[in-house]
Amino acid sequence: MPSERRPTLYYIHTIPGIEGVARDELATLLGVFVLEGFKTVPDRNGMVVFSTTEDARRLMDLRLAEDVFVLLARVPDIPWGWEGLAVLRERLPRALALNHGLNVLRSVRAIRPDGPLTFRTIARVAGSGQPYRRADLVDVVSKAVRGRSRQQWKSVPSGEQVEIWANLLGRELVVGLRLSDESMRHRSYQKVHLPASLRPSVAAALVQLTQPGNSDVFLDPMCGTGTILIERGLACRHGLLIGGDIDGAAIAAAVENVGPRHRPRELMLWDARRLPLADGTVDRVASNLPFGRQLGTPRELPALYLALAGELERVLKPGGKAVLLTSEIGTLRDAIDQCPRLRLGRHYPINILGQGATIQILDRRH
Ligand SMILES: C[S@@+](CC[C@H](N)C(=O)[O-])C[C@H]1O[C@@H](n2cnc3c(N)ncnc32)[C@H](O)[C@@H]1O
């Protein structure tokens, strides 16, 4: 039945570069979903702005989002410089949908009803360098919130109940109230971390790009601590999960992190250059490949990628798919060029904590 509720505007943060993949997850998860646009805070976040009539609690199930916000205000056409701050001082208080935002937040988690609500403002500025500091923007936004709430909301430097995020993106200010907490970014299954552990939202994006099916034999040939395998296990049912790594400590961590769930699954100590798997037995592969700086000698990388590509070409079923993450995309493509039964598909440049990398899709020809 169509819902009678009015749509609410939200936005999510993603790793820059996976906004479009996150949009697809939103469209699949939510029955009613209208995309309002994509935004970027360079090197920090991609943003997907959307509206839906669905219950906000559903958004907590998103796997590609790093954080979820209910939108409190959008102020367009802000002049550059100090004049812009003056315009915000005037226009922002009226634009803030504070009570609506708080009601949405209360539907997601409990907020103590007693006393003034405490908040902290976080500001991000993207685009042409502004003459004022971020602290000046924080000040304007905090004052607007206090005024709009008739001093019922109190700004504090730490220990806040809620976070207000102010994103100045070129000439537009987007203000949101954070609905999610740390647990969205750092999943509870991550018991053991190693330095090269992948961010779960990126692992979830790799998995989604494999277009998983319920009976898939799924492989991560360089599984590290097992993040991708776990995200695959959580995505939908599977036939078999297979993971391996050359490093015993990584496999021990993967065994600990995967725990007793996601059966049937096999975790093995192996060299991905010689996989102990029969030809044409794997439906889907996703992997975060070792990058140059993670290897003792970067010169080894072309040979490693070439051997891995040959093994993927061999073990994938015709029509199978591999989704690989690397910062050495040229080296990977050179390796794929040597594999006539693999075809390069779409790729997604992304940015993880300031480092550029590429998600490359490969198709095993029929
Ligand atoms: C970027 S890390 C993967 C991190 C993993 N996605 C995670 O979240 O923990 C690359 C992994 O490749 C492994 N590796 C390097 N060379 C390998 C090889 N020849 N065979 C199997 N694994 C290898 C490393 O031990 C490392 O765990």
Ligand as a Chemical Component Dictionary entry (heavy atoms), coordinates in Angstrom:
data_LIG
# 
_chem_comp.id                   LIG 
_chem_comp.type                 NON-POLYMER 
_chem_comp.pdbx_formal_charge   0 
_chem_comp.three_letter_code    LIG 
# 
loop_
_chem_comp_atom.comp_id 
_chem_comp_atom.atom_id 
_chem_comp_atom.alt_atom_id 
_chem_comp_atom.type_symbol 
_chem_comp_atom.charge 
_chem_comp_atom.model_Cartn_x 
_chem_comp_atom.model_Cartn_y 
_chem_comp_atom.model_Cartn_z 
_chem_comp_atom.pdbx_ordinal 
LIG C1  C1  C 0  45.192 -5.274  1.136  1  
LIG S1  S1  S 1  45.333 -6.709  2.066  2  
LIG C2  C2  C 0  43.687 -7.334  2.135  3  
LIG C3  C3  C 0  42.980 -6.820  3.326  4  
LIG C4  C4  C 0  41.616 -7.457  3.557  5  
LIG N1  N1  N 0  40.669 -7.095  2.522  6  
LIG C5  C5  C 0  41.116 -7.081  4.941  7  
LIG O1  O1  O 0  40.123 -6.400  5.082  8  
LIG O2  O2  O -1 41.756 -7.450  5.910  9  
LIG C6  C6  C 0  46.137 -7.791  0.975  10 
LIG C7  C7  C 0  46.341 -9.183  1.505  11 
LIG O3  O3  O 0  46.963 -9.961  0.470  12 
LIG C8  C8  C 0  47.767 -10.916 1.090  13 
LIG N2  N2  N 0  48.684 -11.471 0.087  14 
LIG C9  C9  C 0  49.783 -10.905 -0.465 15 
LIG N3  N3  N 0  50.354 -11.742 -1.365 16 
LIG C10 C10 C 0  49.592 -12.882 -1.360 17 
LIG C11 C11 C 0  49.661 -14.101 -2.080 18 
LIG N4  N4  N 0  50.623 -14.338 -2.969 19 
LIG N5  N5  N 0  48.710 -15.019 -1.844 20 
LIG C12 C12 C 0  47.716 -14.796 -0.930 21 
LIG N6  N6  N 0  47.615 -13.665 -0.227 22 
LIG C13 C13 C 0  48.535 -12.705 -0.442 23 
LIG C14 C14 C 0  48.414 -10.164 2.230  24 
LIG O4  O4  O 0  48.878 -11.052 3.232  25 
LIG C15 C15 C 0  47.245 -9.286  2.706  26 
LIG O5  O5  O 0  46.534 -9.884  3.779  27 
# 
loop_
_chem_comp_bond.comp_id 
_chem_comp_bond.atom_id_1 
_chem_comp_bond.atom_id_2 
_chem_comp_bond.value_order 
_chem_comp_bond.pdbx_ordinal 
LIG C1  S1  SING 1  
LIG S1  C2  SING 2  
LIG S1  C6  SING 3  
LIG C2  C3  SING 4  
LIG C3  C4  SING 5  
LIG C4  N1  SING 6  
LIG C4  C5  SING 7  
LIG C5  O1  DOUB 8  
LIG C5  O2  SING 9  
LIG C6  C7  SING 10 
LIG C7  O3  SING 11 
LIG C7  C15 SING 12 
LIG O3  C8  SING 13 
LIG C8  N2  SING 14 
LIG C8  C14 SING 15 
LIG N2  C9  SING 16 
LIG N2  C13 SING 17 
LIG C9  N3  DOUB 18 
LIG N3  C10 SING 19 
LIG C10 C11 SING 20 
LIG C10 C13 DOUB 21 
LIG C11 N4  SING 22 
LIG C11 N5  DOUB 23 
LIG N5  C12 SING 24 
LIG C12 N6  DOUB 25 
LIG N6  C13 SING 26 
LIG C14 O4  SING 27 
LIG C14 C15 SING 28 
LIG C15 O5  SING 29 
# 
